[in-house]
């Protein structure tokens, strides 16, 4: 009887050993990096911060039912040549823990939008509250650091939280080659359109870029609500009043949607004004949003062009085009007055998907 019991115990021990080994074998070792965590700090201060992040990370993973074992947390030399050191957290878990980070790059290399350390800390607090609301958990890591571009020293806010991957942060931008007449109006328009698209904007900048401007928007959104910002220059006018009146008329005619552009005027020199239009879309390229058709007819005046616009629009509609709006103005650097028609891109005009 004792022998039978002993045999049963041996079998049970063997089964448990297999299960334990199996669990260990299926676990993985993963890393989290925190760029420039130690920039401008002592090694001891950097070590304390990464250790605090690791402890909070372990608590958060345990709270959501996906516990992680911390193997190490230390400050290490930057892997991409940044000044100072990066924070590195190494952990073991059944699978990589899903996290949401606020640290995204920009397309034009400013490497951060905050112009001062204090403004970054203020933004960090606001972003922390937003991340808690969107993700449902407090960040386990939050800090500011200076960008690595000496010619344009700015600051970035970095927050990391345990969370679903369908909540993301993105940075999008668009530029145009003429100074804006009404930058504040463009800012209001972009923020209003961002809200219409369901974007939670955390940072917006509108900066001079050479002779023109560049708008950059940092936002949080659901994964399926990613949006990109585009900008184009349009027709020309000889007075600001004509440009603004024409832009207002165009905006009033355009069907209101998430993709409706924001219209404004820009000017590079006296008596020369250009239409600028900016819009959000789900396409990183703008070819599939709408297209412009500059009609070949020449007119002696803007009034003559406007009186003929309806006829041309109706002809295009009969030909199968989907007209959004049209606008009269100068083309070819004030040489000619022509009609520009904005058209919806038809499904048949889009490139076929790959087989």
N, C-alpha and C positions, 0 to 999 in steps of 0.2 A: 504493500500500500504506500509506504514511504517512497519507494522507488518510482511508483506511478506519479505521485505528487511532485517529486523532484523533476521527473521528465516534463510534466505540464508546466512547471515553473520555467524550465529551460526553454521550452517552446515559446512561452509568453514573452520571456526576456528577448529571445531572438527576434520575435515579431516587432516588439517595441524598438529594438535597436535599428531594425530596417526602416521603421517609420521615422525615427529621429534622423538617421543618415539621409533618408529621402528628403526630409524637410530642409536639412542643411544644404543638400545638393541643389535643391530648386531655388534657394535664396540667391541673391546677387549682391555685389558690392557696387555702390553708386557714390557719385560725388556731386556736391553743389559748390559753385565758385561765386565769390563776392568780389568783384573787381575794385581795386584801389581802396580796399577797406582800411589799409594801414597808411595811406598817403597823408603826410603831415602829422603823423602820430608816432609815439614811441612803440617799440616792439611789444612792450608790456601792455600798453593800452590796446593795441591791435589784438593781442592774444586774449585779452579779457572780453573784447567784443565778440570775437568769433566763438569763444566758449559759451557766452550768453546765448548766442544764436543757436548753437548746438543743443543746449539744454531746453530751450523753448521749442525747437524743432521736435525733439524727442517727446515732449509733453503733448504737442499738437498731434503727432502721429498716433500716440496712444489714445488720445481722446476721440479720434475718428475711426478707431478700430483697425489701423494698419501700422502697428508698432514697428519702429526702426531702432536698431542698436547702433549707437554712435561708436565708430572705430577710432576716430580722431578728429580734432578741430584745431587748426593752426594757421598762422599767417605764413605765406610762402612767396618767393619772388614772383613778380608778375610774369605771366607766360607770353605776353605780347609787348613787352618792353615799356610798360607804363612805369612812371615814378612810383616809389613806395611798393607795398606788397598787396597781394590778393588774399582774401580769406578762403580757406578750403575746408569743407566739411565732408567727411567720408562716413558712410553708414551702410549697414547690412539690412536688407528687407526682402520680403518675398517677391516684390517687384518694385520698380522705381516709383517713388511717391509723386503723385501729381501735384504740381505747384503752379502758382500764378506769380509772375514777376512784373514789376513796373519798369524794369530796366530795358528799354528798347532803344535801338539806334535810330538816327535820322538819316535821310537820304543825301544830305548835303554837307555833313561832316562838322557841324558845330559841336556835336558830342555833348549836348545839354542845352537847356533853354533858360535856366535860372541865371540871372546876371550877378547875383551875390549869394554869399553863404546864408545870410539871414532870410532871403526870399526862398531859398531852397528848403530851409527848415520849416518855413510857413507852409510851403507846398507839400512838404512831407507829412505834416499834420493833417492837411485837408485830404491828401491822397490816402492816408491811413483810414480815415473815416469812410471814404468812398469804397475802399477795398473791403472793409468789414461789412458794408452794406451789400455789395455785389456778390462777394464770395461767401460771406456768412461766417468768416473766422478772422481773428486778429492776426496780423502779420507776425511771423516768428523772427523776421529780420527787417530792420528799417534804418537807413542811414543816408547821408549826403556825401558826395565826393566831387572833387574838382576834375574837370575834363583834362584830357592829356594834350590838348592843342594849345600851345603857348601863344599863338597869334590871336586866339579867341577864347580866353579863359572864362569858362562858364561852369555851372554846377549841375549835377544830375541827382535825382532822388531815386533811391533803390528801395523797394519793398518786396518781400517774398512772403507768400502765404500758402498753406495747404489748401488746395481747392481743385475743382473740376477744371479740365482744360478747355471747356467751352467758353470760359471768360478769359479774354485776352486784352492786352494793351498794345496799341500800335501808334506809330508816329508817321504822319503823312504830310507832304508839302507840295506846293506848286509855286511857280514863279512866272513873272512876265516882265517885259523889257521897258516899261514906261512908269514914271512916278505917278502914284494915285493922287487924284484931286481930293477924295474923301476917304482916307484910310479908316476912320472910325466907323463910317457907314459899311465898309466892306467887312470889318470885324463883326459888327452886329449881324450882318447878313450871314456870314459863315457860321457863327455860333447858333443862330436860329435854324439854319439848314441842318447843322449837326444834330440839334435836338430832334428835328423832324425825322432824321435817320436813326434815332435811338442811340446816339453816341453820348457817352458821359465824358465831356471834355474836362481834362484836368490841367492842361496848359496850352496856351495859344500865344503865338508870337507873329508879329507882322513887321518885318525888318527890311530896310533898304538892302538891295542886293545889286551892287554896281549902280547902273542908272535906273534900275527897276525895283521891284519889291519881291519878297518871298513870304508866303504865309505857311506856317507850320502848326499842325494841330496834333496834340497828344490826347488820346482818348482810350477809354475802356469800352468794350462792347462784347456781346455774345459772338462766338466764333462765326456764326452764320450771318452776322451783321457787319462784317468787315467792309470798310469804305475807303476809297482813295480820293484825293483832291486833285482836280485838274484846272488849268487856266489857259485861256486863249485871248488873243487880241482880235478885234473886229474892224469895222469900218471907221472912217475918219470924219471929223467935222471941223469947221473953221471957227466955231465959238463954243464955249462951255455950255451956254444955254441950249443950243441945238443938240449937243451931245446928251445932256441930261434929259431933255424932253424926249428924244428918240429912245433913250435907254428905258425911261419910264413907260413909254408906249409899248416897247418890246416886252417888258416884264409883265405888263397888264394883259397881254395877249397870250403869253406862254401858259399852257396848262400847268396848274400847280401840282407838283409831285415831289418826292424825295430828291429827284434828280434835276429839278428846276434850277437853272443857274442864278447866281447873284450877278447883277449887272452894275457896272460902275464906269467912270470915265478916268482916263489918264492923259497926261500931257508931258511932252518932252521939251516943247518950245512954244513961244507965243503963237496964238491962232492956229494951233494944231492939236486936236484932241482925238483920242482913240477910245473905242469901246473895249472894255475888259470884261470877260465873263468867266466866273468860277463856278464849279459844281462838284458835288460828290457823286461817286458811282461805285458799284461793286466790282468794276473792271479796272485792273491796274493800268490798262491802256485805255485811251479814250475813243478808239475807232468804233466801238460798238454802242456808244451812248446816243449820239446824234451826229448828223453831218451837215455841212453848210454847202450851199450851191450859189455861187456868184453868177447871176444871170448876165448874158452878153450885151443886153440892150443898154444903150447910153441915153441919158436924159439931160435936158437943158437945166433942170432944177430939181431940188428934192421934192417939191410939191408935185411936179409932173410924174416923178417916180412913184410917189405914194398913191397918186390917183390911178396908176396902172397896176399896182401891186395885187389887188384883188383878182384881176383878170388872169395874171400869171399864176397865182396860187390855185385858182380853179382849174386851169389847164394842167398843172402838175398833179392835182388830185385826180382828174380824169385819167391821167396817165398812170395811175396806180401809186403815186407818192403819198406819204402821210406827212402833211405840212404841220409843223408846230407853230411857226410864226415867221415873219419876214421884217426886213428893215432896209431903209434907203439911206445912203450916205456916200461919201467920197471913197473911191478905191484908187489904188496905184498912186499914192501920195498926192491926193487932191487933183489928179488929172481928170478923172471921170466920175460922174454920179451914176451909181448902179444899184441894183436890188440884190440883197443877200437873203436867201431863203434857208431857214433851218428845218431840216427834215428828220423824221424818225427813221432809224435804220431798220429796214424790213428784215424779217427772218431769212428770206431767200438771199439777202445780200451778205449775210454773215458767213464766215468760212465754215466748211463742213467739218464735223468732229472727226478725229482720226479713227480709222477702222479698228 
